Amino acid sequence: MLTNNKVLYDKIRENINHLPYPSGIEIIYRVMIFLTNWFFTHPVFFTYFTYPFLRLLVATRLMTLREISYYFQKYSRGVLQLHKMAKIGEEEFVRMFGKRFTNIQAEIGLKQLRNYDERLRCDRKNVKILEGFIGKKPVLPKDVVPAYFFYYTFVDNVEMTLKRFFKHGIFIYGAHYPVLSDLDMFSKYRCDCPLACDAAKRVIYLPFRSHLSVEDLFRIANVLSGKLFISQRVLYEKVSRYGLIDDEDDERWEKS
């Protein structure tokens, strides 16, 4: 943070000096989470172990794709869910995020920010390519430079779409953010939002990150286009029983 206001600078410096440094155990824990996530999602390991194991869980109906996506988001990514964030008090927020960093950690963070700028540039390029494949028109003004966290689209049947992607080796973790009017932080403005609730039930987030090639994006677009045609012909009640529909039913719909 840059400022030419000495009073503000002294106040910020005083507050920062009261913050603790991250403990060695916390740093080791975060490094282990990062390495575990990297290992299990490495293309080679994911292809020959993680993906077959997930397919076995789904085939035996021990877990649905929704459940797998939830645990993947919660434990592997370490994402704090929005509805939980809304209930966090000030003291708990400071306890979780109020940490000082050494000069070495700060230098690493600055380097990562520069790397992130480059990844964002590649992300925007991939989104533009993906939109061209699926025929989705950009909705942002041309003078707006987006920084995509998720890239969303709407489908008629989320469960069937997730399964179709999964069968073609594309795993989409189903991050779901509640409608804002349902969160405690907006309790003073609570109201019925049928359009927002309907959108929340039909949204999925497509892969688009910078490491994906043009061929990968084309395959994602092809799977999505085929799924959109089939989803209109499948009863939602049948799908929602297990979160999936039998493979033979998929083949029957494809032939018809």
C-alpha positions in Angstrom: 0.0 0.0 0.0 1.4 3.4 -1.0 0.4 6.6 0.7 1.9 10.1 1.2 -0.2 10.6 4.4 2.2 10.2 7.4 -0.6 9.8 9.9 -2.2 7.0 7.9 1.2 5.4 7.4 2.0 5.5 11.1 -1.4 4.1 12.0 -1.1 1.2 9.6 2.4 0.4 10.7 1.3 0.4 14.4 -1.5 -2.1 13.6 0.7 -4.3 11.5 3.4 -4.5 14.3 0.7 -6.1 16.5 0.0 -8.9 14.1 1.7 -12.3 14.6 3.9 -14.0 12.1 2.6 -17.3 10.7 3.8 -20.2 12.8 6.1 -22.8 11.3 3.4 -25.5 11.6 0.9 -23.3 9.6 3.5 -22.7 6.9 4.3 -26.4 6.7 0.6 -27.3 6.6 -0.1 -24.9 3.7 3.0 -26.2 1.8 1.8 -29.8 2.2 -1.7 -28.9 1.0 -0.2 -27.2 -2.1 2.1 -30.2 -2.8 -0.7 -32.7 -2.3 -3.0 -30.8 -4.6 -0.3 -30.5 -7.2 0.5 -34.2 -7.0 -3.0 -35.6 -7.3 -3.9 -33.2 -10.1 -0.7 -33.7 -12.1 -1.7 -34.8 -15.6 0.1 -38.1 -15.4 -1.1 -39.1 -12.0 -4.6 -37.8 -12.6 -4.9 -39.8 -15.9 -3.7 -43.2 -14.5 -4.9 -43.0 -10.9 -7.1 -40.1 -9.7 -9.5 -40.2 -12.7 -10.0 -44.0 -12.7 -10.5 -43.9 -8.9 -13.2 -41.2 -9.2 -14.9 -43.2 -12.0 -15.0 -46.2 -9.7 -16.6 -44.2 -6.9 -19.2 -42.9 -9.4 -19.8 -46.3 -11.0 -20.4 -48.0 -7.7 -22.6 -45.0 -6.5 -20.5 -44.6 -3.4 -20.4 -40.9 -4.2 -22.0 -38.6 -6.7 -20.2 -36.0 -8.8 -21.7 -33.3 -6.6 -20.2 -34.8 -3.5 -16.8 -35.3 -5.1 -16.9 -31.7 -6.3 -17.8 -30.5 -2.9 -14.9 -32.3 -1.1 -12.5 -31.4 -3.9 -13.4 -27.7 -3.4 -13.4 -27.8 0.4 -10.2 -29.8 1.0 -8.0 -29.6 -2.1 -8.6 -26.0 -3.0 -9.0 -24.8 0.6 -11.7 -22.4 -0.6 -13.7 -20.7 2.2 -17.3 -20.9 1.2 -19.2 -17.6 0.8 -22.0 -18.4 3.1 -19.5 -19.3 5.9 -17.6 -16.1 5.2 -20.7 -14.1 5.8 -21.0 -15.5 9.3 -17.4 -14.8 10.4 -17.1 -12.1 13.0 -14.3 -9.5 13.1 -12.2 -11.3 15.7 -12.3 -14.6 13.8 -11.5 -12.9 10.5 -8.4 -11.2 12.0 -7.4 -14.5 13.6 -7.6 -16.3 10.2 -6.1 -13.7 7.9 -4.4 -11.2 10.2 -0.7 -12.3 9.8 2.6 -10.5 9.2 5.0 -11.7 6.6 8.8 -11.7 6.6 10.7 -9.9 3.8 11.3 -13.2 2.0 7.7 -14.1 2.1 6.7 -10.6 0.8 9.2 -10.9 -2.0 7.8 -14.3 -3.0 4.3 -12.8 -2.9 5.3 -9.9 -5.2 6.8 -12.3 -7.6 3.6 -14.4 -7.6 1.6 -11.3 -8.3 3.7 -10.6 -11.4 3.2 -14.2 -12.5 -0.5 -13.9 -11.9 -0.8 -10.9 -14.2 0.6 -13.1 -17.0 -1.8 -16.0 -16.2 -4.7 -13.5 -16.3 -3.6 -12.4 -19.7 -3.6 -16.0 -20.9 -6.9 -16.7 -19.2 -8.5 -13.8 -21.1 -7.1 -15.2 -24.4 -8.5 -18.7 -23.6 -11.9 -17.3 -22.7 -12.1 -15.5 -26.0 -11.2 -18.7 -27.9 -13.8 -20.7 -25.9 -16.5 -18.2 -26.5 -15.8 -18.5 -30.2 -16.1 -22.3 -30.1 -19.4 -22.4 -28.2 -20.9 -19.3 -29.9 -21.3 -17.3 -26.7 -21.4 -13.5 -27.2 -19.3 -11.4 -24.9 -21.4 -9.4 -22.4 -18.7 -7.0 -21.1 -17.9 -3.7 -22.8 -14.8 -3.8 -24.9 -13.0 -1.2 -22.7 -13.4 -3.5 -19.6 -10.5 -5.8 -18.9 -11.8 -8.8 -16.9 -10.0 -10.9 -14.4 -11.9 -14.2 -14.6 -12.2 -16.3 -11.4 -14.9 -18.5 -12.9 -16.3 -18.7 -16.4 -20.0 -19.6 -16.2 -22.6 -20.8 -18.6 -26.2 -22.1 -18.1 -27.5 -25.6 -18.9 -30.9 -27.2 -18.5 -29.6 -30.1 -16.4 -26.5 -29.6 -14.3 -26.2 -33.2 -13.2 -26.3 -34.6 -16.7 -23.8 -32.0 -17.9 -21.3 -32.8 -15.1 -21.6 -36.5 -16.0 -21.1 -36.0 -19.7 -17.9 -34.0 -19.0 -16.7 -36.6 -16.5 -17.2 -39.5 -19.0 -15.0 -37.6 -21.5 -12.2 -37.1 -18.9 -13.1 -33.5 -18.0 -13.7 -33.0 -14.2 -15.6 -29.8 -13.2 -15.8 -29.1 -9.5 -19.2 -27.7 -8.7 -18.5 -24.5 -6.8 -21.9 -23.1 -5.8 -22.4 -19.7 -4.4 -25.8 -19.1 -2.6 -28.1 -16.4 -3.8 -27.1 -13.2 -2.0 -30.6 -12.6 -0.5 -30.2 -15.9 1.4 -27.0 -14.9 3.2 -27.0 -13.5 6.7 -25.0 -10.5 5.7 -27.9 -9.3 3.5 -30.7 -10.2 6.0 -31.9 -6.6 6.1 -32.6 -6.8 2.4 -34.1 -10.3 2.2 -36.6 -10.9 -0.6 -37.7 -13.4 -3.1 -35.4 -13.6 -6.1 -36.9 -16.3 -8.4 -34.6 -15.4 -11.4 -31.5 -15.5 -9.3 -32.5 -18.8 -7.7 -33.3 -20.4 -11.1 -29.9 -19.2 -12.4 -28.1 -20.7 -9.4 -29.6 -24.1 -10.1 -28.6 -24.1 -13.8 -25.1 -22.6 -13.7 -21.8 -24.5 -14.3 -18.3 -23.3 -14.5 -16.2 -24.3 -17.6 -12.4 -24.9 -17.5 -10.5 -22.1 -19.2 -7.2 -21.7 -17.4 -4.0 -20.7 -19.1 -2.5 -24.2 -19.1 -5.2 -25.5 -21.5 -4.4 -25.7 -25.2 -6.6 -24.8 -28.1 -7.3 -28.5 -28.6 -8.5 -28.8 -25.0 -10.8 -25.8 -25.3 -12.2 -27.3 -28.5 -12.9 -30.6 -26.8 -14.7 -28.8 -23.9 -16.8 -26.9 -26.4 -17.8 -30.1 -28.3 -18.8 -31.9 -25.1 -20.8 -28.9 -23.9 -22.6 -28.6 -27.3 -23.6 -32.3 -27.3 -24.8 -32.1 -23.7 -27.0 -29.2 -24.3 -28.9 -31.1 -27.0 -29.5 -34.2 -24.8 -30.3 -32.4 -21.5 -33.6 -31.2 -22.8 -34.8 -34.8 -23.2 -34.0 -36.2 -19.8 -36.3 -36.1 -16.9 -34.8 -34.2 -14.0 -36.4 -36.5 -11.4 -34.7 -39.6 -12.8 -31.3 -37.8 -12.7 -31.6 -36.4 -9.2 -32.2 -39.8 -7.6 -28.4 -40.5 -7.6 -27.1 -37.4 -9.2 -26.4 -39.4 -12.3 -28.2 -41.4 -15.0 -27.2 -44.9 -16.1 -24.8 -45.2 -19.0 -27.2 -47.3 -21.1 -29.7 -44.5 -20.9 -27.1 -42.1 -22.2 -26.4 -44.3 -25.1 -30.1 -44.6 -25.9 -30.6 -40.9 -25.9 -27.5 -40.5 -28.2 -28.9 -43.0 -30.7 -32.3 -41.3 -30.7 
